[in-house]
C-alpha cells in the first residue's frame, strides 16, 4: 500500500551499533545477507548489508555496552517463507534463542489472521524476529 502523503516513502534500513563489527557481519552474512557497501575504517567503519528484498541493516563499528538507547526499540522483524528454517539457520550462525517458532492466532480486524514467529538475540543484544502471516 503506497503512502499517499509522502510519495515514494518506504523502508530503507535499521542502524545497529556493534561491539565487534566483524562478528556481527559474519553472523548476518550467515543468514544470507549480502554486504553491499562499506565506508570508513576502525571505529568509524560502517557496513551496509541487504537482507534480501532491498531492506538493509547498517552496522556501525563503534558500539559498546555503554551506548545509550535511543527511543523505545523493541526488535526488528524480517518476513521469511519458513520461520522454522530461519530460526535454525540463525542458531547455527551463533544467534541466541529467545522464542522458538510458534503460530499465534490473532484477534485481529477486519479479518482474523495467524502469524508464525520466532525470536533470536544477536551479538549486541538486538532482538531479531522472523515473521510470516499464515
C-alpha positions as CSV (number, residue, x, y, z in Angstrom):
1,X,0.0,0.0,0.0
2,X,1.5,3.3,-1.1
3,X,1.9,6.3,1.2
4,X,-0.4,9.0,-0.1
5,X,1.1,11.8,2.0
6,X,4.8,11.3,1.4
7,X,5.2,9.8,-2.1
8,X,7.8,7.2,-2.5
9,X,8.3,6.5,1.2
10,X,9.4,3.0,2.1
11,X,11.7,1.1,4.5
12,X,15.4,1.5,3.9
13,X,17.5,0.4,6.9
14,X,17.9,-0.3,10.6
15,X,21.1,1.0,12.2
16,X,22.9,-1.2,14.6
17,X,25.9,-0.3,16.9
18,X,28.2,-3.3,17.0
19,X,30.8,-4.1,19.7
20,X,32.5,-6.4,17.2
21,X,31.5,-5.5,13.7
22,X,33.4,-8.4,12.2
23,X,31.5,-10.9,14.3
24,X,28.1,-9.2,13.6
25,X,28.9,-9.1,9.9
26,X,29.8,-12.8,9.9
27,X,26.6,-13.7,11.7
28,X,24.3,-11.6,9.5
29,X,26.1,-13.0,6.3
30,X,25.4,-16.5,7.6
31,X,21.7,-15.6,7.4
32,X,22.2,-15.0,3.7
33,X,22.5,-11.2,3.8
34,X,25.0,-9.6,1.4
35,X,27.4,-6.8,2.0
36,X,26.6,-4.0,-0.4
37,X,28.8,-1.1,0.7
38,X,31.2,0.0,3.4
39,X,33.0,3.2,4.3
40,X,35.3,4.5,7.0
41,X,37.8,2.4,9.0
42,X,38.5,1.4,12.6
43,X,35.8,2.8,14.9
44,X,34.4,4.8,12.1
45,X,33.7,1.7,9.9
46,X,30.1,1.3,8.6
47,X,28.9,-1.7,6.6
48,X,25.5,-1.9,5.0
49,X,24.1,-5.4,4.2
50,X,21.0,-6.2,2.1
51,X,18.6,-8.5,3.9
52,X,17.3,-9.9,0.6
53,X,14.5,-7.6,-0.6
54,X,16.3,-4.2,-0.7
55,X,15.8,-3.5,3.0
56,X,19.1,-3.1,4.8
57,X,20.9,-3.3,8.1
58,X,23.6,-0.6,8.7
59,X,26.3,-1.9,11.0
60,X,28.4,0.6,12.9
61,X,31.7,-0.4,14.4
62,X,31.6,1.9,17.4
63,X,29.1,0.1,19.6
64,X,29.8,-0.8,23.2
65,X,27.9,-1.7,26.3
66,X,27.7,2.0,27.4
67,X,25.9,3.0,24.2
68,X,22.7,4.8,25.3
69,X,19.4,3.5,23.9
70,X,17.6,6.0,21.7
71,X,13.8,5.7,21.7
72,X,11.9,2.5,22.5
73,X,13.3,0.0,20.1
74,X,11.9,-3.5,20.9
75,X,13.0,-5.6,17.9
76,X,13.2,-5.7,14.1
77,X,11.4,-8.2,12.1
78,X,12.1,-9.8,8.8
79,X,9.5,-11.6,6.7
80,X,10.5,-15.1,5.7
81,X,9.0,-18.1,3.8
82,X,9.9,-20.6,6.5
83,X,10.2,-19.4,10.1
84,X,11.5,-22.7,11.4
85,X,14.3,-22.8,8.9
86,X,15.3,-19.2,9.5
87,X,15.4,-19.8,13.3
88,X,17.6,-22.9,12.8
89,X,20.0,-21.1,10.5
90,X,20.2,-18.2,13.0
91,X,21.0,-20.5,15.9
92,X,23.7,-22.2,13.8
93,X,25.2,-18.8,13.0
94,X,25.6,-18.0,16.7
95,X,22.4,-16.1,17.5
96,X,20.9,-16.9,20.9
97,X,17.5,-18.5,21.1
98,X,14.7,-16.3,22.6
99,X,11.4,-17.6,21.4
100,X,11.2,-20.8,19.3
101,X,8.9,-20.8,16.3
102,X,5.2,-20.7,17.1
103,X,1.9,-19.9,15.4
104,X,-0.1,-17.2,17.1
105,X,-3.8,-16.7,16.2
106,X,-4.7,-13.0,16.4
107,X,-8.0,-11.5,17.4
108,X,-7.5,-9.0,14.5
109,X,-9.9,-6.9,12.4
110,X,-11.2,-6.7,9.8
111,X,-10.2,-10.3,9.4
112,X,-8.8,-12.9,11.8
113,X,-5.2,-13.8,10.9
114,X,-2.5,-16.0,12.4
115,X,1.2,-15.4,12.3
116,X,4.2,-17.7,12.6
117,X,7.0,-16.0,14.6
118,X,10.4,-16.8,16.2
119,X,12.9,-14.5,18.0
120,X,16.6,-14.7,18.4
121,X,19.2,-12.4,20.0
122,X,22.1,-11.0,18.0
123,X,25.7,-10.4,19.2
124,X,24.9,-6.9,20.5
125,X,21.7,-7.9,22.3
126,X,19.5,-6.9,19.4
127,X,16.3,-8.9,19.1
128,X,15.5,-10.2,15.6
129,X,12.1,-11.6,14.7
130,X,11.4,-14.0,11.8
131,X,7.8,-13.4,10.7
132,X,5.2,-15.0,8.4
133,X,1.5,-14.5,8.1
134,X,-0.2,-17.9,7.8
